[in-house]
Amino acid sequence: MPDLRGPSASSPQSISEALASGRPTYSFEFFPPKDDAGEELLWQTIADLEPLDPTFVSVTYGAGGTSQDRTVRVTGRIAEQSGIRAVGHLTLVGQSREEIAVVLKQYASAGIDHVLVLRGDPEGGPRAPWETHPGGMTHAIELVELAHEVGDFHVGVAAFPEGHPDADGLDADADVLVDKARAGAQYAITQLFFRASDYVGLLERVRSRDCDIPVIPGIMPILNYAQVARMAELSGAEIPREVLQEIEPLMDDKAAVRAKGIELATQLCRDLLEAGAPGLHFITLNRSKATREIFQTLREEGRL
């Protein structure tokens, strides 16, 4: 098992401080491994990415609120054994308010003072109707408020460049993000998307409401078309026609799809940084190579 302890165990600056510095942040997202082999791969990926000195890393909470025990344990280990800021994910799915408060206290006990709080997908899947757990909560804004009640957390939330699937239009979706910011959210991270214009539109809607919450774009390169298409479908994101026109002719060549996916993701990153994005959040799928390739190109260009 790789040694995750970096050269310095000093506490890194908060995400809000990093975002206010004027230098682009960059961060990596992992999902909780399903078994020991997956966990070994995750630790190796983290070890590979740690030399890049990311602003933070995060571990998702698992579909339908599952895997939370492993998420808390993995996130705690990152916080303890590396020099990287670790952010804990938390959703409302399948838990009472009291159970969620316990998880927040577990994060705090593990030395984790940053959390990303989301409503989460229904237990029946992203397209299933939402059902509030008995004694639970319904909206992410309630989780923002609870995190501040339970501990001294820095709180991030989700944002949706193409609108949340349950929102009544883009304006209503922007209203929700602004409400979460006014309830104490200090930054937002978007779900995956593929057009810089969708991100710019979201920022314009939020800024027009006199809200300056930093919004970090979430980046997922298309390395496996079927996998990314499925994730986009479930999240309500669209793979635009202009992207499909680049990918579809290559569908029978996995290496060509991967190369084109990295090329498109790298250009998206350039466009977002030029549009004023405060940083980039890479959804790694627990593998480091593609992320490192994109990062290296952007760093050589002086963008990160």
C-alpha positions in Angstrom: 0.0 0.0 0.0 1.5 3.4 -1.0 2.8 5.7 1.7 0.5 8.8 1.4 2.4 11.0 3.8 3.7 14.0 2.0 6.8 16.0 2.9 4.8 18.3 5.1 1.8 17.6 7.3 1.0 21.3 7.8 -2.6 22.2 7.3 -3.2 23.6 3.8 -5.1 26.9 3.3 -8.9 26.7 3.2 -10.6 26.4 -0.1 -12.1 29.9 0.3 -8.6 31.3 0.9 -7.3 29.5 -2.2 -10.1 30.8 -4.3 -9.5 34.3 -3.1 -5.8 34.2 -4.0 -6.4 34.9 -7.7 -4.5 31.8 -8.8 -6.6 29.0 -10.4 -7.3 26.1 -8.0 -7.2 22.5 -9.2 -8.7 19.6 -7.4 -9.5 15.9 -7.9 -12.6 13.9 -7.1 -12.6 10.2 -6.3 -15.4 7.7 -5.6 -15.4 5.2 -2.7 -13.9 1.9 -3.9 -16.2 -1.2 -3.8 -13.6 -3.7 -2.6 -10.0 -4.0 -1.4 -8.6 -4.1 -4.9 -10.4 -0.9 -5.8 -9.1 0.7 -2.6 -5.5 -0.2 -3.5 -6.0 1.4 -6.9 -7.4 4.5 -5.2 -4.4 4.9 -2.9 -2.0 4.5 -5.9 -4.0 7.1 -7.8 -3.8 9.5 -4.8 -0.1 8.9 -4.5 0.3 9.6 -8.2 -1.6 12.9 -8.0 -0.2 14.2 -4.7 3.0 15.6 -6.3 0.8 17.9 -8.3 0.0 19.7 -5.0 -3.8 19.9 -5.6 -5.8 22.5 -3.7 -8.0 19.7 -2.4 -9.4 16.3 -3.1 -12.8 14.9 -2.4 -14.4 11.4 -2.1 -18.1 11.0 -3.2 -20.7 9.6 -0.9 -21.9 6.7 -3.1 -25.0 6.3 -5.2 -28.2 6.5 -3.2 -26.3 7.4 0.0 -24.5 4.1 0.0 -20.8 3.6 0.9 -20.8 6.4 3.4 -18.8 4.4 6.0 -16.0 3.8 3.4 -16.2 7.4 2.2 -15.7 8.7 5.7 -12.9 6.3 6.4 -11.1 7.0 3.1 -11.5 10.7 3.4 -10.2 10.6 7.0 -7.1 8.6 5.9 -6.3 11.2 3.2 -6.6 13.9 5.7 -4.4 12.1 8.2 -1.7 10.7 5.9 -1.2 13.2 3.2 -0.5 16.9 2.9 -3.7 17.4 0.8 -6.8 19.1 1.9 -9.6 16.5 2.1 -13.2 17.4 1.5 -16.0 15.1 2.7 -19.1 14.6 0.7 -22.5 14.2 2.3 -26.1 13.7 1.0 -29.6 13.6 2.4 -30.4 10.2 0.9 -31.7 7.5 3.1 -30.8 9.2 6.4 -32.5 11.0 9.2 -31.3 14.4 10.3 -29.7 12.8 13.4 -27.9 10.3 11.3 -26.5 13.0 9.1 -25.3 14.9 12.1 -23.4 11.9 13.3 -21.6 11.7 9.9 -20.7 15.4 10.2 -19.3 14.7 13.7 -17.3 11.7 12.3 -15.8 14.0 9.7 -14.9 16.6 12.4 -13.3 13.9 14.6 -11.2 12.8 11.6 -9.8 16.4 11.2 -12.0 17.2 8.2 -13.3 20.7 8.3 -14.5 21.0 4.7 -17.6 19.3 3.4 -19.5 19.3 0.1 -23.2 18.9 0.8 -25.7 17.7 -1.8 -29.3 16.5 -1.8 -28.2 13.5 -3.7 -30.0 11.2 -6.1 -33.1 9.3 -5.0 -32.5 5.7 -3.8 -34.3 4.5 -6.9 -31.9 6.3 -9.2 -31.6 9.9 -10.6 -34.8 9.7 -12.5 -36.9 8.2 -9.6 -39.2 10.6 -7.6 -37.6 12.1 -4.5 -38.8 10.6 -1.2 -37.8 12.3 2.0 -36.5 9.9 4.7 -38.7 9.8 7.9 -37.0 12.4 10.1 -34.8 13.4 7.2 -34.5 16.5 5.1 -35.6 17.4 1.5 -33.3 20.2 0.2 -29.5 20.7 0.2 -30.0 24.1 1.8 -31.1 22.3 5.0 -27.8 20.4 5.0 -25.9 23.6 4.6 -27.6 25.0 7.7 -27.0 21.7 9.6 -23.3 21.6 8.8 -22.9 25.1 10.3 -25.0 24.1 13.3 -22.9 20.9 14.0 -19.4 22.2 13.5 -17.0 24.8 12.2 -17.2 23.6 8.6 -16.3 25.2 5.4 -19.3 24.2 3.2 -19.5 23.7 -0.5 -22.5 22.8 -2.6 -23.4 21.5 -6.1 -24.1 23.6 -9.1 -25.7 22.7 -12.4 -24.7 24.5 -15.6 -27.6 22.9 -17.5 -29.9 23.2 -14.6 -30.9 20.5 -12.0 -33.2 17.9 -13.5 -35.8 18.7 -10.9 -35.6 22.5 -11.2 -38.4 24.5 -12.9 -36.0 26.1 -15.4 -32.6 27.7 -15.4 -33.7 30.8 -13.5 -35.2 28.7 -10.7 -32.1 26.6 -10.6 -30.0 29.8 -10.2 -32.3 30.9 -7.4 -31.6 27.7 -5.5 -27.8 28.1 -5.7 -28.1 31.7 -4.5 -30.2 30.6 -1.6 -27.6 28.0 -0.6 -24.9 30.7 -0.7 -27.0 33.0 1.5 -27.5 30.1 3.9 -23.7 29.8 4.3 -22.3 27.9 1.3 -18.9 29.3 0.5 -18.2 27.7 -2.9 -19.9 25.5 -5.4 -18.7 22.7 -7.7 -20.6 21.9 -10.9 -21.6 18.5 -12.2 -20.0 17.3 -15.4 -20.8 19.4 -18.5 -19.2 19.8 -22.0 -19.8 23.4 -23.2 -18.1 26.4 -21.7 -21.2 28.5 -22.7 -23.3 26.5 -20.2 -20.9 27.4 -17.4 -20.8 31.1 -18.4 -24.6 31.2 -18.5 -24.8 29.8 -15.0 -22.4 32.4 -13.7 -24.3 35.2 -15.4 -27.6 34.1 -13.8 -26.0 33.9 -10.4 -24.1 37.2 -10.6 -27.3 38.9 -11.8 -28.7 38.0 -8.4 -26.0 39.9 -6.6 -24.3 36.6 -5.5 -20.5 36.2 -5.8 -20.2 32.6 -4.7 -17.2 31.0 -6.5 -18.3 28.3 -8.9 -15.6 25.6 -9.8 -16.4 23.7 -13.0 -16.3 19.9 -12.8 -14.4 18.3 -15.6 -14.8 14.7 -16.8 -12.9 13.8 -20.1 -14.6 11.3 -22.4 -12.2 8.3 -22.1 -14.9 5.6 -22.4 -17.9 7.0 -24.4 -20.5 4.5 -23.1 -19.5 5.2 -19.4 -19.6 9.0 -19.8 -22.8 9.0 -21.8 -24.5 6.9 -19.1 -23.3 9.3 -16.4 -24.4 12.3 -18.4 -27.8 10.8 -19.0 -28.3 10.0 -15.3 -27.3 13.5 -14.2 -29.4 15.3 -16.8 -26.3 16.7 -18.7 -26.2 16.7 -22.5 -23.3 15.6 -24.6 -23.6 18.3 -27.2 -23.8 17.6 -31.0 -20.5 19.3 -31.6 -18.8 16.9 -29.2 -20.6 13.9 -30.6 -19.4 14.9 -34.1 -15.8 14.6 -32.9 -16.3 11.3 -30.9 -18.7 9.2 -33.0 -16.4 8.7 -36.0 -13.8 7.2 -33.6 -16.2 4.9 -31.7 -14.5 1.6 -32.9 -11.0 2.8 -31.8 -10.7 3.0 -28.0 -7.3 4.7 -28.1 -8.6 7.3 -30.6 -11.7 8.0 -28.4 -9.4 8.5 -25.4 -7.0 10.8 -27.2 -9.9 12.9 -28.6 -11.6 13.0 -25.2 -8.4 14.4 -23.6 -8.1 16.9 -26.4 -11.7 18.1 -26.0 -11.4 18.3 -22.1 -8.2 20.2 -22.3 -9.7 22.8 -24.6 -12.8 23.0 -22.4 -10.4 23.8 -19.5 -8.7 26.5 -21.5 -12.1 28.1 -22.4 -13.3 28.0 -18.8 -10.2 29.6 -17.4 -10.3 32.3 -20.0 -14.0 32.8 -19.1 -13.0 33.5 -15.5 -13.4 30.1 -13.8 -11.6 30.2 -10.4 -10.3 26.7 -10.9 -10.9 23.2 -12.2 -12.2 20.1 -10.4 -11.3 16.9 -12.2 -13.6 13.9 -11.8 -10.9 11.2 -12.0 -12.9 7.9 -11.9 -10.1 6.8 -9.5 -7.5 6.8 -12.2 -4.7 9.3 -12.6 -3.2 9.1 -16.1 -5.7 11.2 -18.1 -5.9 13.8 -15.4 -2.2 14.1 -15.2 -2.0 14.5 -19.0 -4.5 17.3 -19.1 -2.9 18.9 -16.1 0.6 18.8 -17.6 -0.6 20.4 -20.8 -2.3 23.2 -18.9 0.7 23.7 -16.6 3.1 23.8 -19.6 0.9 26.5 -21.1 1.1 28.5 -17.8 -2.6 28.2 -17.1 -2.2 26.3 -13.8 
